[in-house]
Amino acid sequence: MENAFGQPQSIVVLGGSSEIARAITKRLCAARAHTVILAGRNQQLLDAAASEAREFGASQVETVLFDAKDPSNAQRTVTESFAKVDGATDLVVIAVGLLGDQERDENDPALATEMAMVNFTWPVAALAAVRGLMVAQGSGRILVISSVAAIRVRRAKYLYGGAKAGLDRLCVGLADSLEGTGVTLQILRPGHVRSKMTAGAKEPPFATGVDQVADDVVKGLANRSRVIWSPPILRFLFGVLRHLPAPLWRKVTDEASR
């Protein structure tokens, strides 16, 4: 159960080897999370993330392997991860994502499908399994990593943004469906985050690092914001950008991508 300060003590991180997930996990362990289950597709990276979790204070850390390109394994992954927690799971983080290569992927049906599988289909399947288990225990929180790219999809990343938009909108409804169950869902919408996934990409205004995102998550978990923006200014920026006329939106985003 969460401690007296409302901090999660047991967490399951699906996509636990990603840089954002690792930064969040370290912050939560420093804030007294003692049980951490990290699930991902690369055992070497999971082992490194597990070592970090222990270094930051976790006493029980275990790993689970899965491949987000195959949604049929989502139920097994979630069930196995929950089974490794001694007692209730306080927080589940869905941190699965694939940025891809838009110019390459948009003309390849297999690669375009892979983008949809990793960024939308697998997380949706996992969320269905998580929802059932958490509602049954009558408590817990879910944090889903979305993106500001979901707010208004741009040409330069429409496969990624479109899949994230579907996930983001689904999570809004899923959060409503959890009212009265004792379970809550929060959506993280980060902007451009400096990481290996974005290495080489042009850096837009208000870019952040993984540590700042983790700090924003901790604050958002504390105040139970339904949506966590990172950095927070993006909430107001996209409040305007989402309403730009389509020709102006295309011009702004095309210039930002050059």
C-alpha positions as CSV (number, residue, x, y, z in Angstrom):
1,M,0.0,0.0,0.0
2,E,1.0,3.6,-0.4
3,N,2.7,5.0,2.7
4,A,1.3,7.7,5.0
5,F,2.5,10.4,2.6
6,G,0.7,8.9,-0.4
7,Q,3.9,7.6,-2.0
8,P,3.7,4.3,-3.9
9,Q,5.8,1.5,-2.2
10,S,5.3,-1.1,-4.9
11,I,5.6,-0.3,-8.6
12,V,5.4,-2.3,-11.9
13,V,7.0,-0.6,-14.8
14,L,6.1,-1.9,-18.3
15,G,8.8,-0.6,-20.5
16,G,11.1,-0.3,-17.5
17,S,14.4,-0.1,-19.5
18,S,13.5,3.2,-21.3
19,E,15.5,6.2,-20.2
20,I,12.3,8.1,-19.0
21,A,11.1,5.0,-17.1
22,R,14.5,4.6,-15.4
23,A,14.6,8.2,-14.3
24,I,11.1,7.9,-12.9
25,T,11.9,4.7,-11.1
26,K,14.9,6.2,-9.5
27,R,12.9,9.1,-8.2
28,L,10.2,6.8,-6.8
29,C,12.8,4.5,-5.1
30,A,14.4,7.6,-3.5
31,A,10.9,8.4,-2.2
32,R,10.6,5.0,-0.5
33,A,9.3,2.6,-3.2
34,H,10.7,-0.7,-2.0
35,T,9.3,-3.2,-4.5
36,V,10.0,-2.7,-8.2
37,I,9.1,-5.0,-11.1
38,L,10.7,-3.9,-14.4
39,A,9.4,-5.4,-17.6
40,G,11.0,-5.0,-21.0
41,R,12.5,-6.7,-24.0
42,N,16.2,-6.3,-23.3
43,Q,17.5,-8.2,-20.3
44,Q,20.8,-6.4,-20.2
45,L,19.1,-3.0,-20.0
46,L,16.6,-4.3,-17.5
47,D,19.5,-5.5,-15.3
48,A,21.1,-2.1,-15.5
49,A,17.8,-0.5,-14.5
50,A,17.4,-3.0,-11.7
51,S,20.8,-2.1,-10.3
52,E,19.8,1.6,-10.3
53,A,16.6,0.9,-8.5
54,R,18.5,-1.0,-5.8
55,E,21.1,1.8,-5.6
56,F,18.3,4.3,-5.0
57,G,16.7,2.3,-2.2
58,A,14.5,-0.5,-3.5
59,S,14.8,-3.8,-1.5
60,Q,13.1,-6.1,-4.0
61,V,13.7,-5.7,-7.7
62,E,12.7,-8.3,-10.3
63,T,12.5,-8.3,-14.1
64,V,10.1,-9.7,-16.7
65,L,10.8,-10.1,-20.4
66,F,8.3,-9.2,-23.1
67,D,8.2,-7.9,-26.7
68,A,5.7,-5.0,-27.3
69,K,5.5,-6.0,-31.0
70,D,3.3,-8.9,-29.9
71,P,0.2,-7.8,-28.1
72,S,-0.7,-11.5,-27.4
73,N,1.8,-11.5,-24.6
74,A,0.4,-8.5,-22.7
75,Q,-1.9,-10.5,-20.4
76,R,1.0,-12.9,-19.5
77,T,3.4,-10.0,-18.9
78,V,1.0,-8.1,-16.6
79,T,-0.1,-11.2,-14.7
80,E,3.5,-12.3,-14.2
81,S,4.6,-8.8,-13.1
82,F,1.8,-8.5,-10.5
83,A,2.5,-12.0,-9.2
84,K,6.0,-10.9,-8.3
85,V,4.7,-8.2,-5.9
86,D,4.1,-9.2,-2.4
87,G,0.7,-7.7,-1.7
88,A,-1.1,-4.9,-3.6
89,T,0.5,-3.1,-6.5
90,D,0.5,0.7,-5.8
91,L,1.5,2.0,-9.2
92,V,1.8,0.7,-12.7
93,V,3.7,2.7,-15.3
94,I,3.1,2.1,-19.0
95,A,6.3,3.4,-20.6
96,V,6.2,1.5,-23.9
97,G,7.0,3.4,-27.0
98,L,8.8,3.5,-30.4
99,L,9.6,6.7,-32.3
100,G,10.5,5.0,-35.5
101,D,11.6,6.6,-38.8
102,Q,8.6,8.4,-40.4
103,E,10.1,8.6,-43.9
104,R,11.0,5.0,-44.0
105,D,8.0,3.6,-42.1
106,E,5.2,5.4,-43.8
107,N,5.6,3.5,-47.1
108,D,6.2,0.1,-45.4
109,P,3.0,-1.7,-44.2
110,A,4.9,-4.0,-41.9
111,L,6.8,-1.1,-40.2
112,A,3.8,1.1,-40.0
113,T,1.9,-1.7,-38.3
114,E,4.8,-2.2,-35.9
115,M,4.6,1.4,-34.9
116,A,0.9,1.0,-34.2
117,M,1.5,-2.2,-32.3
118,V,4.1,-0.8,-30.0
119,N,2.6,2.6,-29.4
120,F,-1.0,1.7,-29.2
121,T,-2.1,-1.9,-29.4
122,W,0.2,-3.4,-26.8
123,P,-0.4,-0.7,-24.2
124,V,-4.2,-1.0,-24.8
125,A,-4.0,-4.8,-24.2
126,A,-1.8,-4.3,-21.1
127,L,-4.2,-1.7,-19.7
128,A,-7.1,-4.0,-20.0
129,A,-5.2,-6.6,-18.0
130,V,-4.0,-4.0,-15.5
131,R,-7.5,-2.5,-15.1
132,G,-9.0,-5.9,-14.1
133,L,-6.3,-6.7,-11.5
134,M,-6.3,-3.2,-10.0
135,V,-10.1,-3.0,-9.8
136,A,-10.1,-6.4,-8.1
137,Q,-7.6,-5.2,-5.4
138,G,-9.6,-2.0,-5.0
139,S,-6.7,0.4,-5.1
140,G,-3.7,1.6,-7.0
141,R,-2.7,4.1,-9.7
142,I,-1.8,3.8,-13.3
143,L,0.6,6.3,-15.1
144,V,0.5,6.1,-18.9
145,I,3.3,7.9,-20.8
146,S,1.7,9.6,-23.8
147,S,3.2,12.6,-25.6
148,V,2.3,16.2,-26.6
149,A,2.5,14.7,-30.1
150,A,-0.8,13.2,-29.4
151,I,-2.5,16.6,-28.9
152,R,-2.2,17.5,-32.6
153,V,-0.6,15.1,-35.0
154,R,2.0,16.6,-37.3
155,R,3.1,15.4,-40.7
156,A,6.7,14.8,-39.7
157,K,5.7,12.2,-37.1
158,Y,2.2,11.1,-37.9
159,L,2.7,7.4,-37.3
160,Y,4.0,8.0,-33.8
161,G,1.7,10.9,-33.0
162,G,-1.3,9.2,-34.4
163,A,-0.8,6.0,-32.3
164,K,-0.1,8.1,-29.2
165,A,-3.2,10.2,-29.9
166,G,-5.3,7.0,-29.9
167,L,-3.7,5.9,-26.6
168,D,-4.1,9.3,-25.0
169,R,-7.8,9.5,-25.9
170,L,-8.5,6.0,-24.8
171,C,-6.8,6.7,-21.5
172,V,-9.1,9.7,-20.9
173,G,-12.1,7.4,-21.2
174,L,-10.4,4.7,-19.1
175,A,-9.7,7.2,-16.4
176,D,-13.4,8.0,-16.3
177,S,-14.3,4.3,-16.2
178,L,-12.3,4.0,-13.0
179,E,-14.2,6.6,-11.0
180,G,-15.5,5.0,-7.8
181,T,-13.3,1.9,-8.0
182,G,-10.4,3.1,-5.8
183,V,-8.1,3.1,-8.9
184,T,-7.0,6.2,-10.7
185,L,-5.2,6.8,-14.0
186,Q,-2.9,9.7,-14.9
187,I,-1.5,10.6,-18.3
188,L,2.0,12.0,-18.8
189,R,2.4,14.2,-21.8
190,P,6.1,15.1,-22.2
191,G,7.4,17.3,-25.0
192,H,10.7,16.6,-26.7
193,V,12.9,14.7,-24.3
194,R,16.7,14.5,-24.7
195,S,17.4,10.7,-24.9
196,K,18.9,8.0,-27.1
197,M,15.5,7.8,-28.8
198,T,15.6,11.4,-29.9
199,A,19.4,11.6,-30.5
200,G,20.1,13.5,-33.7
201,A,16.7,15.1,-34.0
202,K,16.3,18.9,-34.2
203,E,15.6,20.2,-30.7
204,P,12.5,22.3,-30.4
205,P,11.8,25.0,-27.8
206,F,11.0,23.7,-24.3
207,A,13.0,20.5,-24.7
208,T,13.7,18.7,-21.4
209,G,15.9,16.0,-20.0
210,V,14.7,12.7,-18.5
211,D,15.4,14.0,-15.0
212,Q,13.1,17.0,-15.4
213,V,10.4,14.7,-16.7
214,A,10.9,12.5,-13.6
215,D,10.6,15.5,-11.3
216,D,7.4,16.6,-13.0
217,V,6.0,13.0,-12.6
218,V,6.7,13.0,-8.9
219,K,5.0,16.4,-8.5
220,G,2.0,15.2,-10.6
221,L,1.7,12.0,-8.6
222,A,1.7,14.0,-5.4
223,N,-1.0,16.4,-6.4
224,R,-2.9,13.6,-8.4
225,S,-3.2,15.7,-11.6
226,R,-5.3,13.8,-14.2
227,V,-2.7,15.0,-16.8
228,I,0.9,15.7,-16.1
229,W,2.6,18.0,-18.6
230,S,6.4,18.1,-18.9
231,P,7.4,20.9,-18.9
232,P,4.2,22.4,-17.5
233,I,4.3,25.3,-19.9
234,L,3.3,22.9,-22.7
235,R,-0.2,22.8,-21.3
236,F,-0.7,26.4,-22.2
237,L,1.3,26.3,-25.5
238,F,-0.8,23.4,-26.9
239,G,-3.9,25.0,-25.6
240,V,-3.2,27.5,-28.4
241,L,-1.5,25.3,-31.0
242,R,-4.3,22.7,-31.1
243,H,-6.7,25.5,-32.4
244,L,-4.4,26.9,-35.2
245,P,-5.9,26.7,-38.7
246,A,-4.6,23.7,-40.6
247,P,-2.5,25.6,-43.1
248,L,-0.8,27.6,-40.3
249,W,-0.3,24.5,-38.3
250,R,1.4,22.8,-41.2
251,K,3.7,25.8,-41.8
252,V,4.7,26.1,-38.1
253,T,5.4,22.4,-37.8
254,D,7.2,22.1,-41.1
255,E,9.6,24.9,-40.2
256,A,10.2,23.4,-36.8
257,S,11.2,20.1,-38.4
258,R,13.8,21.5,-40.7
